[in-house]
Every structure is written in C-alpha cells, then in structure tokens.
C-alpha cells in the first residue's frame, strides 16, 4: 500500500511537472515568438501599403485617361478646323463673318438684336 501511494505521488508529480512545463516557455522560444510576430506585422504593413499604392495609382490612371480623351477630342476638333481653313471659300466666309470684312463694292449693315427673343 505504501508502494501504491508513492507511485501515485510520483505519477501526480510527473503530471504536475508536465502541466507546468507546458505552460512555461523558454526564453529562446519566447524570443522566437516575438520575432515572428514582428515579422508578421511588417509583412502585413507592406501588404496594406501596396494595396493603398495600387488604389492611388488606379485613381491617377483614371484621371490621366480622362485628360487623354479630352486631348484626343480637342485634336480632332483642331484637325477638322485645319482642314476647313485649307478651303479658300471657308476662309473668306470666316473672315467676313468674324472680322466684318467685305468684298469689293459690298456694304455691311449692323442690325439691332431683338430683345424679345
């Protein structure tokens, strides 16, 4: 009976040691855990930084594409104006209408605008 009690004490002592050894972390293991947490934090920060940069670049790309489309539209308008200005009849008509130039023996009359319109 005394042997059984000592065996029980030994088994309970070994169980208690196992439980306490599971709870305690060695300083090296604790340092490793802190290093891993720090590295994980750095990696997450880099991911969020890259996502933010990507979103910013997409916004800038949309703005630049909009400006590019405006430039293309302006280019198309100016090209059509250049083609029109190569036509002598259009140039004469444009000069007469814009700068109030007249042909030989032609008079220009100024008409008052209707305020009712």
Kinemage of the C-alpha trace (Angstrom):
@kinemage 1
@onewidth
@group {chain A} dominant
@subgroup {mainchain}
@vectorlist {calphas} color= white
{ca unk a 1} P 0.000 0.000 0.000
{ca unk a 2} L 2.843 2.314 0.738
{ca unk a 3} L 4.264 1.493 -2.648
{ca unk a 4} L 0.959 2.371 -4.323
{ca unk a 5} L 0.877 5.728 -2.545
{ca unk a 6} L 4.416 6.540 -3.635
{ca unk a 7} L 3.597 5.515 -7.205
{ca unk a 8} L 0.516 7.739 -7.158
{ca unk a 9} L 2.557 10.613 -5.765
{ca unk a 10} L 5.184 10.137 -8.458
{ca unk a 11} L 2.604 9.996 -11.232
{ca unk a 12} L 0.820 13.084 -9.913
{ca unk a 13} L 4.170 14.858 -9.559
{ca unk a 14} L 5.155 13.973 -13.132
{ca unk a 15} L 1.726 15.098 -14.368
{ca unk a 16} L 2.093 18.359 -12.483
{ca unk a 17} L 5.583 18.832 -13.941
{ca unk a 18} L 4.272 18.144 -17.422
{ca unk a 19} L 1.470 20.666 -16.963
{ca unk a 20} L 3.812 23.314 -15.651
{ca unk a 21} L 6.369 22.599 -18.341
{ca unk a 22} L 3.675 23.110 -20.984
{ca unk a 23} L 2.763 26.459 -19.523
{ca unk a 24} L 6.291 27.787 -19.253
{ca unk a 25} L 8.076 28.976 -22.371
{ca unk a 26} L 11.793 29.028 -22.619
{ca unk a 27} L 13.350 32.454 -23.234
{ca unk a 28} L 14.572 31.310 -26.642
{ca unk a 29} L 11.079 30.202 -27.665
{ca unk a 30} L 9.586 33.459 -26.361
{ca unk a 31} L 12.161 35.464 -28.346
{ca unk a 32} L 11.352 33.436 -31.452
{ca unk a 33} L 7.624 34.151 -30.991
{ca unk a 34} L 8.259 37.893 -30.626
{ca unk a 35} L 10.430 37.900 -33.714
{ca unk a 36} L 7.739 36.056 -35.698
{ca unk a 37} L 5.050 38.491 -34.514
{ca unk a 38} L 7.249 41.433 -35.506
{ca unk a 39} L 7.969 39.951 -38.938
{ca unk a 40} L 4.261 39.212 -39.459
{ca unk a 41} L 3.420 42.799 -38.554
{ca unk a 42} L 5.982 44.119 -41.017
{ca unk a 43} L 4.647 41.908 -43.777
{ca unk a 44} L 1.067 42.980 -43.101
{ca unk a 45} L 2.118 46.620 -43.126
{ca unk a 46} L 3.809 46.128 -46.508
{ca unk a 47} L 0.685 44.458 -47.917
{ca unk a 48} L -1.558 47.331 -46.789
{ca unk a 49} L 0.953 49.839 -48.149
{ca unk a 50} L 0.963 48.093 -51.536
{ca unk a 51} L -2.852 47.995 -51.619
{ca unk a 52} L -3.003 51.728 -50.844
{ca unk a 53} L -0.408 52.472 -53.526
{ca unk a 54} L -2.328 50.389 -56.067
{ca unk a 55} L -5.572 52.205 -55.295
{ca unk a 56} L -3.848 55.589 -55.623
{ca unk a 57} L -2.281 54.626 -58.952
{ca unk a 58} L -5.620 53.394 -60.311
{ca unk a 59} L -7.211 56.721 -59.393
{ca unk a 60} L -4.397 58.628 -61.104
{ca unk a 61} L -4.699 56.391 -64.169
{ca unk a 62} L -8.419 57.163 -64.446
{ca unk a 63} L -7.695 60.906 -64.240
{ca unk a 64} L -4.961 60.690 -66.875
{ca unk a 65} L -7.170 58.660 -69.209
{ca unk a 66} L -9.892 61.297 -68.865
{ca unk a 67} L -7.418 64.061 -69.734
{ca unk a 68} L -6.124 61.970 -72.636
{ca unk a 69} L -9.647 61.641 -74.006
{ca unk a 70} L -10.102 65.414 -73.739
{ca unk a 71} L -6.864 65.947 -75.663
{ca unk a 72} L -7.981 63.498 -78.351
{ca unk a 73} L -11.284 65.346 -78.715
{ca unk a 74} L -9.501 68.695 -78.944
{ca unk a 75} L -7.088 67.242 -81.506
{ca unk a 76} L -9.997 66.004 -83.638
{ca unk a 77} L -11.636 69.449 -83.481
{ca unk a 78} L -8.418 71.254 -84.402
{ca unk a 79} L -7.743 68.838 -87.256
{ca unk a 80} L -11.196 69.498 -88.696
{ca unk a 81} L -10.626 73.254 -88.334
{ca unk a 82} L -7.297 72.965 -90.145
{ca unk a 83} L -8.950 71.077 -92.979
{ca unk a 84} L -11.669 73.737 -93.209
{ca unk a 85} L -9.081 76.529 -93.273
{ca unk a 86} L -7.459 74.941 -96.316
{ca unk a 87} L -10.649 75.701 -98.268
{ca unk a 88} L -10.477 79.290 -99.649
{ca unk a 89} L -14.267 79.737 -99.658
{ca unk a 90} L -14.469 78.846 -95.953
{ca unk a 91} L -11.596 81.224 -95.128
{ca unk a 92} L -13.345 84.068 -96.951
{ca unk a 93} L -16.649 83.326 -95.247
{ca unk a 94} L -14.956 83.045 -91.844
{ca unk a 95} L -13.084 86.334 -92.270
{ca unk a 96} L -16.231 88.148 -93.410
{ca unk a 97} L -18.281 86.828 -90.515
{ca unk a 98} L -15.715 87.155 -87.747
{ca unk a 99} L -13.777 90.273 -88.677
{ca unk a 100} L -16.548 92.053 -90.604
{ca unk a 101} L -14.533 92.192 -93.801
{ca unk a 102} L -16.329 92.826 -97.056
{ca unk a 103} L -15.851 92.101 -100.717
{ca unk a 104} L -15.273 94.893 -103.192
{ca unk a 105} L -18.378 97.052 -103.603
{ca unk a 106} L -20.115 95.395 -100.639
{ca unk a 107} L -21.602 97.229 -97.657
{ca unk a 108} L -22.013 95.892 -94.136
{ca unk a 109} L -25.132 96.758 -92.181
{ca unk a 110} L -25.440 96.321 -88.430
{ca unk a 111} L -28.896 95.184 -87.368
{ca unk a 112} L -30.085 95.570 -83.796
{ca unk a 113} L -30.775 92.339 -81.975
{ca unk a 114} L -34.306 91.610 -80.821
{ca unk a 115} L -34.587 91.663 -77.054
{ca unk a 116} L -37.831 89.706 -77.158
{ca unk a 117} L -36.130 86.511 -78.296
